[in-house]
Amino acid sequence: MAVTGDETEAGTTGDMSAYQLHNPGSSLSQGMAMAVAHGSQQPTEDVSRKRELRLMKNREAARECRRKKKEYVKCLENRVAVLENQNKTLIEELRALKDIYRHKVE
């Protein structure tokens, strides 16, 4: 395997991409595999960080959605209570009017 490139500069920075690896017998040499592994570590961390951020945002959105749903259900329960009371009042008023009408007819 032959290595070409500025070895001193690449060696000081740790940048494997400055090297050109030539090995006629192998399509992926060990040095190239190390360079690929080193280069793919950063995107893996980036993907992991993005995933964590997405999950955190999703949890927050789910929490907010549950809070809004609870608020909506409480509002509906209050409305049901008000309408039930109104219905009772109207039923009592209807009975009273029927009694009055019956007494007038008799």
Summary of the structure (lengths in Angstrom):
residues: 106
radius of gyration: 38.5
end to end distance: 118.7
largest distance: 119.7
contacts: 209
relative contact order: 0.06
helix: 81%
strand: 6%
